[in-house]
Amino acid sequence: MSTPEKAEATRRLTPRGAATRARIVAAALELMYVKGVNATTLDDVRAASNTSKSQFYNHFTDKEDLVRAVVEARAAQVLERERGYLLRLKSFRGLIRWRNALVQRNALQNGAYGCGLGSMASELADQDEVARSTLAESFAEWEGLLAAGLRRMQESGDLKQDADPEKLATGLMAALQGGYLLAETAHDIAPMEIALDMALDHVKSFLVP
């Protein structure tokens, strides 16, 4: 998701420069999650990261450049978390644990801010093609992790052979993102629980008795 040029530039940073860049991205990531991408200004980011204009522009050409770095950082965070739950997924019980972890995490803020990736996608999909592409790749990997787990269930005989792991994974992802959105709007975790539980019930209908 990063260009080779950007990756090389990041590797050339001094430890102090790398720390400054990371501080800017971390501050922007938090602000954009809570306030939204469009509502977050560069002045907000500089104040939250305690950096000057010269420090900021030493690392980023403009807000668009920063937003793309934030998208990459958020995608890395979310996918690292999801790999922890899904790389070894091989049972329906594992899907329940995955569901519970997501709900419990979102319940800490009463569903207020939605999915870290989904909320950015809703703002950026029509604004920045590079950011949209990064988000699309991230969702595809997330969905792929679910599909791979469902295939393992099928290979072990827990899931019927006529089940389609890819379609089931898409349904789970759609339920999750829709649940995030409804929970964010209501500031109530219940819609997310209902959406995920209905999607899991559909998966359950394909389990081998």
Sequence and secondary structure as in RCSB ss.txt:
>XXXX:A:sequence
MSTPEKAEATRRLTPRGAATRARIVAAALELMYVKGVNATTLDDVRAASNTSKSQFYNHFTDKEDLVRAVVEARA
AQVLERERGYLLRLKSFRGLIRWRNALVQRNALQNGAYGCGLGSMASELADQDEVARSTLAESFAEWEGLLAAGL
RRMQESGDLKQDADPEKLATGLMAALQGGYLLAETAHDIAPMEIALDMALDHVKSFLVP
>XXXX:A:secstr
   HHHHHHHHTS HHHHHHHHHHHHHHHHHHHHH TTT  HHHHHHHHT  HHHHHHH SSHHHHHHHHHHHHH
HHHHHHHHHHHTT  SHHHHHHHHHHHHHHHHTTTTTT  HHHHHHHHHTTT HHHHHHHHHHHHHHHHHHHHHH
HHHHHTTSB TT  HHHHHHHHHHHHHHHHHHHHHHT SHHHHHHHHHHHHHHHTTB  
